[in-house]
Amino acid sequence: MQQTLSDKEKIEALYRDMYRAMVNKDRTELERVHDDSFYLLHMTGMKQSKSVYINSIMTGTLNYYDEKTEALDITVNGDTATLTGRSRVTAAVFGGGKHTWRLQLHFTLIKKNNEWKFTSSSASTY
């Protein structure tokens, strides 16, 4: 008998799928996990739409090499949720050198057709 995942487990899996897609430059998976309304607010204050964000990964403006999750805090409220993920992320972004950051991403999510998607994310360090 197959066990049904809880919403929190589905969201945790989505977070891991997202990072795997970022490292692998997997456009199809990045499109799947992010809602069309998605935007990323970088720690610099720059805001990127879903298409600009994904294109930045695909073209190498944002290069991700590795991610190690340290903590996840997920709160589900019906068909919306928040996730704060803390990870050590190895990346080279905007022409800078390859470094490992303690990156915190605070996400909002929405559940559509029984599938969770990221709607926004704001980045900071911790």
HUPESUL-V741590 format. One record per backbone hydrogen bond with DSSP energy under -0.5 kcal/mol. CO is the residue of the C=O (numbers start at 1). NH is the residue of the N-H. If there is no record, write none. Layout:
CO;NH / CO;NH
//
This chain:
6;10 / 7;11 / 8;12 / 9;13 / 10;14 / 11;15 / 12;16 / 13;17 / 14;18 / 15;19 / 16;20 / 17;21 / 18;22 / 19;23 / 20;24 / 21;25 / 21;26 / 22;25 / 22;64 / 25;27 / 26;30 / 27;31 / 28;32 / 29;33 / 30;34 / 33;118 / 35;38 / 38;50 / 39;121 / 40;42 / 40;48 / 41;123 / 42;45 / 46;42 / 48;40 / 49;53 / 50;54 / 51;55 / 52;56 / 53;57 / 54;58 / 55;59 / 56;60 / 56;61 / 56;62 / 57;60 / 61;63 / 61;94 / 62;64 / 63;92 / 66;90 / 68;88 / 71;86 / 73;84 / 75;82 / 77;80 / 79;111 / 80;77 / 81;109 / 82;75 / 83;85 / 83;107 / 84;73 / 85;87 / 85;105 / 86;70 / 86;71 / 87;89 / 87;103 / 88;68 / 89;91 / 89;101 / 90;65 / 90;66 / 91;99 / 92;63 / 93;96 / 99;91 / 99;101 / 101;89 / 101;103 / 102;126 / 103;87 / 103;105 / 104;124 / 105;85 / 105;107 / 106;122 / 107;83 / 108;119 / 108;120 / 109;81 / 110;112 / 110;117 / 112;115 / 115;112 / 117;110 / 118;35 / 119;39 / 120;108 / 121;41 / 122;106 / 124;104
//
